[in-house]
Amino acid sequence: MKTKEYHSKKMTNPATDRSPIRVAVVSGHAFIADLARQTLANLPGIELTGSATTPSQAVELVQREDPAVLLLLDVGSTIDELDVIIRITALGRDTAILVIPHYPNFHVSARLMGAGARGILTRDVGLEEALEAIRIVHGGERYWTTEVLRTCAELHVAGSKRHAEEALTDREHQVAKLIAQGYKVKEIAARLGVSVKTVHTHFTNIKRKLQVRNEVELAHFMYIEKKLLAL
């Protein structure tokens, strides 16, 4: 990706556009979705096309309304965000996806962008910057907030050591695959020739690194990862 495709806080006026930008909102929280809908409905240069609270509803919304921009606001988890992005991208529409992630860090942001999101915002974003981001992704370019770009620079300076610390070890990857396949802790311990306590320790590290809460989310994560690799 070219550096010039990434923007920070350069403000323009959406009202100068000839036609409004059709925007749809998706959030796992009904209150947030309602608040965003009310806010967007009163902004110049924006036409609100609808809202949804689940990945399935988001897909139906895009199929029905064909918005120019889909705004994902704390959908529920990184897994749900990836699910929405992959399913929307698979529709082959021109809808640009702009995300305020549930876990706003660089690793998650990079994963979401890799899946097809066109822009990343953080929860402390101001209204003016959000409007500018909508305009930029609608224009076909990418948008990362200044905070995300700063984190990217910090990771670059830190070097590969920090990335290695966040990556799963070979053993953790083995345990993750077995858990995702439905094996119980005792069964995994027997298969790998380790103690039950060791398996629990690996699972704790896996949950921390992948930002999942339980076996179900881990299984979903592994499924999404396979889809990402196939893109």
C-alpha positions as CSV (number, residue, x, y, z in Angstrom):
1,M,0.0,0.0,0.0
2,K,1.2,3.5,-0.8
3,T,1.9,5.8,2.1
4,K,-0.2,8.6,0.5
5,E,-3.3,6.4,0.9
6,Y,-3.2,6.9,4.6
7,H,-4.6,10.1,6.1
8,S,-4.8,11.6,9.5
9,K,-6.6,14.8,10.6
10,K,-7.0,16.8,7.4
11,M,-10.5,18.3,7.6
12,T,-12.8,19.0,4.7
13,N,-16.5,19.9,4.5
14,P,-18.9,17.1,3.5
15,A,-21.5,19.7,2.6
16,T,-19.6,20.7,-0.5
17,D,-20.3,17.3,-2.1
18,R,-22.9,17.3,-4.8
19,S,-24.7,14.2,-3.5
20,P,-24.9,12.8,0.1
21,I,-22.8,9.8,1.1
22,R,-25.1,6.8,1.9
23,V,-24.0,5.4,5.2
24,A,-25.2,2.4,7.2
25,V,-24.4,1.7,10.9
26,V,-23.6,-1.7,12.6
27,S,-23.1,-2.0,16.3
28,G,-23.5,-4.9,18.8
29,H,-25.1,-2.4,21.2
30,A,-28.5,-1.1,20.3
31,F,-27.9,2.1,22.3
32,I,-24.7,2.9,20.3
33,A,-26.5,2.1,17.0
34,D,-29.4,4.4,17.9
35,L,-27.1,7.2,19.0
36,A,-24.9,6.9,15.9
37,R,-28.0,6.8,13.7
38,Q,-29.4,10.0,15.3
39,T,-26.1,11.8,14.9
40,L,-25.5,10.8,11.3
41,A,-29.1,11.6,10.3
42,N,-28.5,15.3,11.2
43,L,-25.1,15.7,9.4
44,P,-24.7,17.6,6.1
45,G,-23.6,15.4,3.2
46,I,-24.7,12.2,4.9
47,E,-27.7,10.0,4.0
48,L,-28.4,7.3,6.6
49,T,-29.6,4.1,5.0
50,G,-30.2,2.0,8.0
51,S,-28.6,0.2,11.0
52,A,-28.0,-3.4,12.2
53,T,-26.9,-5.1,15.4
54,T,-25.7,-8.5,14.3
55,P,-23.4,-9.8,11.5
56,S,-26.3,-11.4,9.7
57,Q,-28.4,-8.2,9.9
58,A,-25.4,-6.3,8.5
59,V,-25.2,-8.5,5.5
60,E,-28.9,-8.2,4.8
61,L,-28.6,-4.4,5.3
62,V,-25.9,-4.1,2.7
63,Q,-27.7,-6.4,0.2
64,R,-30.9,-4.4,0.7
65,E,-29.7,-0.8,0.8
66,D,-26.3,-1.0,-0.9
67,P,-24.7,1.8,1.3
68,A,-21.5,3.5,0.1
69,V,-20.0,3.3,3.6
70,L,-20.6,0.8,6.3
71,L,-19.7,2.0,9.8
72,L,-18.9,-0.8,12.3
73,L,-19.1,0.5,15.9
74,D,-17.9,-1.9,18.6
75,V,-19.7,-4.8,17.0
76,G,-18.9,-7.1,19.9
77,S,-15.5,-8.7,19.4
78,T,-12.7,-8.9,16.9
79,I,-14.2,-12.1,15.7
80,D,-17.5,-10.5,14.9
81,E,-15.8,-7.6,13.2
82,L,-13.8,-10.0,11.0
83,D,-17.0,-12.0,10.3
84,V,-18.9,-8.9,9.1
85,I,-16.0,-7.7,7.0
86,I,-15.4,-11.0,5.3
87,R,-19.1,-11.6,4.6
88,I,-19.6,-8.0,3.2
89,T,-16.5,-8.2,1.1
90,A,-17.7,-11.6,-0.4
91,L,-20.8,-9.8,-1.7
92,G,-18.6,-8.0,-4.2
93,R,-20.2,-4.6,-3.5
94,D,-18.3,-1.3,-3.5
95,T,-19.3,-0.6,0.1
96,A,-16.4,0.9,2.0
97,I,-16.1,-0.5,5.6
98,L,-15.0,1.9,8.3
99,V,-14.4,0.3,11.8
100,I,-14.1,1.5,15.4
101,P,-12.7,-1.8,16.7
102,H,-13.7,-3.5,20.0
103,Y,-10.0,-4.0,20.7
104,P,-8.4,-0.8,19.3
105,N,-4.7,-1.8,18.9
106,F,-2.5,-2.0,15.9
107,H,-2.5,-5.8,15.6
108,V,-6.3,-6.0,15.5
109,S,-6.4,-3.0,13.1
110,A,-4.0,-4.6,10.7
111,R,-6.0,-7.8,10.8
112,L,-9.2,-5.9,10.0
113,M,-7.6,-4.0,7.2
114,G,-6.2,-7.2,5.8
115,A,-9.7,-8.7,5.8
116,G,-11.1,-5.8,3.7
117,A,-11.8,-2.8,6.0
118,R,-10.9,0.5,4.4
119,G,-10.5,2.6,7.5
120,I,-9.8,2.3,11.2
121,L,-10.9,4.8,13.9
122,T,-10.5,4.8,17.7
123,R,-13.2,5.3,20.3
124,D,-12.0,8.8,21.2
125,V,-12.4,10.0,17.6
126,G,-14.1,13.4,17.2
127,L,-17.1,14.0,14.9
128,E,-15.1,16.1,12.4
129,E,-12.5,13.4,12.0
130,A,-15.2,10.7,11.7
131,L,-16.8,12.7,8.9
132,E,-13.5,13.2,7.2
133,A,-12.8,9.4,7.4
134,I,-16.2,8.7,5.9
135,R,-15.4,11.0,3.0
136,I,-11.9,9.5,2.4
137,V,-12.9,5.8,2.4
138,H,-15.9,6.7,0.2
139,G,-13.4,8.2,-2.2
140,G,-11.6,4.9,-2.4
141,E,-8.6,5.6,-0.1
142,R,-7.7,4.2,3.3
143,Y,-7.8,5.9,6.6
144,W,-6.0,5.2,9.9
145,T,-6.3,7.6,12.8
146,T,-3.2,9.3,14.1
147,E,-3.2,7.2,17.2
148,V,-3.1,3.9,15.2
149,L,-0.3,5.3,12.9
150,R,1.6,6.3,16.0
151,T,1.3,2.8,17.4
152,C,2.5,1.4,14.1
153,A,5.6,3.5,14.3
154,E,6.2,2.4,17.9
155,L,6.0,-1.3,16.8
156,H,8.4,-0.6,14.0
157,V,10.9,0.9,16.4
158,A,10.4,-2.0,18.9
159,G,11.3,-4.4,16.1
160,S,10.5,-8.0,15.6
161,K,10.9,-9.0,19.3
162,R,7.6,-7.4,20.3
163,H,5.9,-9.2,17.4
164,A,7.4,-12.5,18.5
165,E,6.0,-12.0,22.0
166,E,2.5,-11.6,20.7
167,A,2.7,-14.6,18.3
168,L,1.6,-18.1,19.3
169,T,4.4,-20.6,20.0
170,D,4.3,-23.8,18.1
171,R,2.9,-25.6,21.2
172,E,0.3,-23.0,21.7
173,H,-0.8,-23.3,18.1
174,Q,-1.1,-27.1,18.6
175,V,-3.3,-26.6,21.7
176,A,-5.4,-23.9,20.0
177,K,-6.1,-26.2,17.0
178,L,-7.1,-29.1,19.3
179,I,-9.3,-26.9,21.4
180,A,-11.0,-25.5,18.3
181,Q,-11.6,-29.1,17.1
182,G,-13.5,-29.9,20.3
183,Y,-10.9,-31.8,22.3
184,K,-11.1,-31.5,26.1
185,V,-8.2,-30.4,28.3
186,K,-7.5,-33.9,29.6
187,E,-7.6,-35.3,26.0
188,I,-5.2,-32.6,24.8
189,A,-2.8,-33.3,27.7
190,A,-2.8,-37.0,26.8
191,R,-2.2,-36.4,23.1
192,L,0.7,-34.0,23.7
193,G,2.2,-35.8,26.6
194,V,2.0,-32.9,29.0
195,S,0.1,-32.1,32.2
196,V,-3.4,-30.7,32.4
197,K,-2.0,-27.7,34.2
198,T,0.4,-27.1,31.3
199,V,-2.6,-27.2,28.8
200,H,-4.5,-24.7,31.0
201,T,-1.4,-22.4,31.0
202,H,-1.2,-22.6,27.2
203,F,-4.9,-21.8,26.9
204,T,-4.6,-18.8,29.1
205,N,-1.7,-17.5,26.9
206,I,-3.7,-18.2,23.8
207,K,-6.8,-16.3,25.0
208,R,-4.6,-13.3,26.0
209,K,-2.7,-13.2,22.6
210,L,-5.7,-13.8,20.4
211,Q,-8.1,-11.8,22.6
212,V,-10.7,-14.5,22.8
213,R,-12.7,-15.4,26.0
214,N,-13.5,-19.1,25.7
215,E,-13.3,-22.2,23.5
216,V,-16.2,-21.1,21.3
217,E,-14.6,-17.8,20.4
218,L,-11.3,-19.6,19.8
219,A,-13.0,-22.0,17.4
220,H,-14.6,-19.1,15.6
221,F,-11.3,-17.3,15.5
222,M,-9.5,-20.3,13.9
223,Y,-12.3,-20.6,11.3
224,I,-12.0,-16.9,10.4
225,E,-8.2,-17.3,10.2
226,K,-8.7,-20.0,7.5
227,K,-10.9,-17.6,5.6
228,L,-8.3,-14.8,5.8
229,L,-5.6,-17.1,4.5
230,A,-7.8,-18.0,1.5
231,L,-8.3,-14.4,0.5
